[in-house]
Amino acid sequence: MTSVLVAYGTGEGQTGKIAAFVGSVLEAYGHDATVVDLTATPEQSVEGFDAVLVGSPVHNRRHHPAVLAFVERERAALAERPSGFFQVSLASIMPLRWAQRGAQEFVDHFVEETGWEPDRVGTFAGAVKYSQYDRWTRFTFRLVSAVTTGDTDTSRDYEYTDWDEVEEFTLAFVADTTYRVGPPSSEVPRPAPVALLGLGFALGYWWARRREAGRTVPTAIGADDSTPAVRTLAD
Ligand SMILES: Cc1cc2nc3c(=O)[nH]c(=O)nc-3n(C[C@H](O)[C@H](O)[C@H](O)COP(=O)(O)O)c2cc1C
């Protein structure tokens, strides 16, 4: 069992929702997940964890300040263990190619700014939560949505996160982690496959010998007792 810290920051809660889902996927696959909101627990350390996943939303082209502070402080310890980063933004859902490139640019900037190079990066689509915005933000998002997604009904929220994509990212991270940390001892391959392989070879050899024997032709028994009773075609 690998112990994984899932540390995140969030503005309107979508990154927290994704972090909780990541944690539940990890638990479902037999790992020990600790999901921590860095705003509530800014002193969180990565010590004692086998692997770490960090999640941050993008607001006004910037990552969450609690996440930036955490990564900058824990950078050396993060480099010593498998680590991954997932970013939550709306750039990831925009139909325009330049906007999608923006999601990767945010990540590049984050890596440059923090000096941390995560082993795996996920860029997930977030949500528009009109219910949580002030008047100005609601107005701005309504305008942007009018020319992008068309989701302009401010009486409801819109979630764009692709949960299958989040699950795939988590499982790929687990695979990397198991590779680097090593599988739990209960999952170490048993010698059974090796024994089966040996049995397969033995059966193959036996079958080949029988086949060869089947292709033999009888010849006259020679006067000389040393003459073999049968001779193979190859003789
Ligand atoms: C004030 C504000 C600014 C935002 N700025 C950006 C931005 O610059 N780029 C972007 O792609 N998404 C931006 N978003 C969209 C958020 O990344 C998206 O809503 C995400 O789901 C927020 O995650 P959170 O709920 O964890 O805070 C912004 C959202 C808000 C409310």
The ligand as an SDF file (V2000), in Angstrom:
LIG
                    3D

 31 33  0  0  0  0  0  0  0  0999 V2000
  -12.2110   35.2240  -10.7070 C   0  0  0  0  0  0  0  0  0  0  0  0
  -11.8710   34.0470  -11.5800 C   0  0  0  0  0  0  0  0  0  0  0  0
  -10.8010   34.1220  -12.4320 C   0  0  0  0  0  0  0  0  0  0  0  0
  -10.4900   33.0540  -13.2680 C   0  0  0  0  0  0  0  0  0  0  0  0
   -9.4180   33.1440  -14.1010 N   0  0  0  0  0  0  0  0  0  0  0  0
   -9.1390   32.1330  -14.9500 C   0  0  0  0  0  0  0  0  0  0  0  0
   -8.0420   32.2300  -15.8480 C   0  0  0  0  0  0  0  0  0  0  0  0
   -7.2850   33.1890  -15.8710 O   0  0  0  0  0  0  0  0  0  0  0  0
   -7.8450   31.2080  -16.7080 N   0  0  0  0  0  0  0  0  0  0  0  0
   -8.6390   30.0930  -16.7180 C   0  0  0  0  0  0  0  0  0  0  0  0
   -8.4190   29.2110  -17.5460 O   0  0  0  0  0  0  0  0  0  0  0  0
   -9.6650   29.9550  -15.8400 N   0  0  0  0  0  0  0  0  0  0  0  0
   -9.9250   30.9520  -14.9700 C   0  0  0  0  0  0  0  0  0  0  0  0
  -10.9600   30.8380  -14.0670 N   0  0  0  0  0  0  0  0  0  0  0  0
  -11.7670   29.6130  -14.0660 C   0  0  0  0  0  0  0  0  0  0  0  0
  -11.3670   28.6980  -12.9060 C   0  0  0  0  0  0  0  0  0  0  0  0
  -10.0850   28.1660  -13.1430 O   0  0  0  0  0  0  0  0  0  0  0  0
  -12.3910   27.5750  -12.7990 C   0  0  0  0  0  0  0  0  0  0  0  0
  -13.6140   28.1590  -12.4670 O   0  0  0  0  0  0  0  0  0  0  0  0
  -12.0280   26.5280  -11.7770 C   0  0  0  0  0  0  0  0  0  0  0  0
  -13.0370   25.5430  -11.7750 O   0  0  0  0  0  0  0  0  0  0  0  0
  -11.8480   27.1210  -10.3950 C   0  0  0  0  0  0  0  0  0  0  0  0
  -11.4840   26.0890   -9.5030 O   0  0  0  0  0  0  0  0  0  0  0  0
  -11.8190   26.2030   -7.9440 P   0  0  0  0  0  0  0  0  0  0  0  0
  -13.3150   26.0620   -7.8160 O   0  0  0  0  0  0  0  0  0  0  0  0
  -11.0950   25.0840   -7.3290 O   0  0  0  0  0  0  0  0  0  0  0  0
  -11.3400   27.5280   -7.4840 O   0  0  0  0  0  0  0  0  0  0  0  0
  -11.2760   31.8740  -13.2290 C   0  0  0  0  0  0  0  0  0  0  0  0
  -12.3660   31.8050  -12.3350 C   0  0  0  0  0  0  0  0  0  0  0  0
  -12.6540   32.8760  -11.5210 C   0  0  0  0  0  0  0  0  0  0  0  0
  -13.8340   32.7910  -10.5950 C   0  0  0  0  0  0  0  0  0  0  0  0
  1  2  1  0
  2  3  1  0
  2 30  2  0
  3  4  2  0
  4  5  1  0
  4 28  1  0
  5  6  2  0
  6  7  1  0
  6 13  1  0
  7  8  2  0
  7  9  1  0
  9 10  1  0
 10 11  2  0
 10 12  1  0
 12 13  2  0
 13 14  1  0
 14 15  1  0
 14 28  1  0
 15 16  1  0
 16 17  1  0
 16 18  1  0
 18 19  1  0
 18 20  1  0
 20 21  1  0
 20 22  1  0
 22 23  1  0
 23 24  1  0
 24 25  2  0
 24 26  1  0
 24 27  1  0
 28 29  2  0
 29 30  1  0
 30 31  1  0
M  END
$$$$
